[in-house]
Amino acid sequence: MGKAIPEVARELDVRVSELGYELVDIEWAGSARRPIVRVRVDRPDSVAGETGITADDCAVVSRGLEPWLDELTSLPDTYVLEVSSPGVERPLVRANDFRRFAGAQVAIKGKHPLVEGMARRLEGELLGLAEEAGEQVLLRLPSGEEVSIDRKKIVGAHLIFRWK
């Protein structure tokens, strides 16, 4: 199936919000005959290390989205909707995620080195998002060095879960 149709993705975002949840991620998988729509949701007030989403929450979102998805002419009747929590290593997708989870341990990946002379994957403490000169993700590396990463260079970012 590939990427979500932008209009469908925007509408899913609105509908999930109306149900009282936050849309974290949409993944389109499967085949044209039997597409799979994977939706990961979170609570808008969740903090790092807490998923906060239960199976009952997933059922509420699923029941709330299915009637609308059933009406989409671009989606075959044989589609599968999977609703889940973002998990303990929640992806950071939106600008607000980089603000909201400041103080958490994160892993950030890029296609190319994220900072000159450094690796394509960096881990450290997320310090937030600076927006003075474009969106810059601020990260404190384990060495204590603080770096600024252009958000456009990031191809993936997620929280890091460590067992206590």
N, C-alpha and C positions, 0 to 999 in steps of 0.2 A: 504493500500500500504506500510506503514512503512517508513523506512529511504530511502533516495535517494541512488541510485547506485553511488558509488564514481566516476566512469568515467563520468556519466551523470552530476553529480554535478560540477565536474571540468570543463566540457565543457560548462555548463550553465554560470559558472563564467566567462570564457573566452569570450563567446558570449555577455554577458551583458556588460562587459568591452569594447568590440569593439564598442558597441552602445553608449559609452560615459557615462555609469552609473556604479554604484557599486552594486554588489550582496550582500545583507545583510543576507538573510535567504531563505532557501528552505524548504517547508513543503510538504510532500507527504501524501495525505489523500484520502478519498473515498474508493472504492472497486476495486478489480482486473478488473472488467468489465468496471467500469467508474471511473478511477483514477482522482484525482484532484491534480494538480501541482500548489502550491501557491508560488509565487516568490515575495519577497519584495526587492525593489531597492531603492537606494538613489543617490544623487549627490556626487561625490567624494570629493567635497569641502564644503559639508554642515557642519553646526555647531550646537551645542546643542540648542534646542528650535526652530529650523527651519527644517521643513520637506523638503521643496524645491522641492518636486515631485508633479507634476500636473497630472490630468487625461490624458492630451495629452502625457506626458512623459510615462505614463503606456501604452498607446496605441502604442507608438513607440517601446517600449520593447516587447510588446505582438506580434506586427506584425513582429518584428525582430526574435523572437524565434519560432513562429508557423511553418514556413516552415521546420526548422530543426527537431522540435519535431514530425511533421507529418511523417518524414522519419524514425523515430526510430522504429525498429521492436519490441522492448521490451515494447512499449507503445501502447495500443489499440487505434483504431481510435476514440473511444468515450471519450477520455481524455478531461478534462477541464483545461484550463490554466487561473489562476487568478494572475494578476500583480498588486501590490499595493505599496504604500509608507510604510516606516517602522513605521510611526506615530510619535507622539510627545514623546512617551516613547520608543524610538528606542532601540532595543536589542543591546547589546555589545557582539559581537561574536568572532571577530578576535583580535589578539594581537594589531594590529594597532588601533582598536577602543578604547582600553584603553589608548593609547597615544593621539590620536586625540581629545578625549572628556575630556581631563584633565581640571579641573576647573568646570565641570558640577556636578550636584547632581545626584547620582546614587543609585540604590538598587542592592544588590548582594546577591545571595542565594547559599547555599551548602546543600548537603545531611546531613552533620554533621556540628558542629560548625566550622565556618571559621577561628576563632582565639580562642586559648585555653581560656576557661572561658567566652566566648561570645556566642551569638545566631547563629542560622543557617542562619539568614537573617540580613544583616547590611545595613544601609543607611548612606550616607555622601557625602563629596566632593571628587571626583576622583582626585587624585594627579598625576596619570600616571602609567607607567609600568617600573619596574626595572628588568633588565635582568642579573645582576651579578651572582646570585645563582639560576638559573631557572627563570621563569617568575613570578614575584611578583607584584600583583596589590596593589598600594598604595592608602590608603583611609584615609581621615580625618573625624572622627566621629563628631557628633554634640557637644560632650563634649570637642572637641579640640584635643583629643588623636589621634595620627596617628598610623595606623596599616598596616601591610604587610600581604597580603593574597596570598597563593600559588594558581596560576591560575588553576592548576589541580583540586583543591577542589571546584571550582565554577561550579555550574550546570545551572545557569542563572544570567544574569545581564542586566539591562536596565537603560536608563535615566529616571529621575523623572521629570514630568511636574508639575509645580505649577502655578495656575492662578495668574495673577498680578492684 
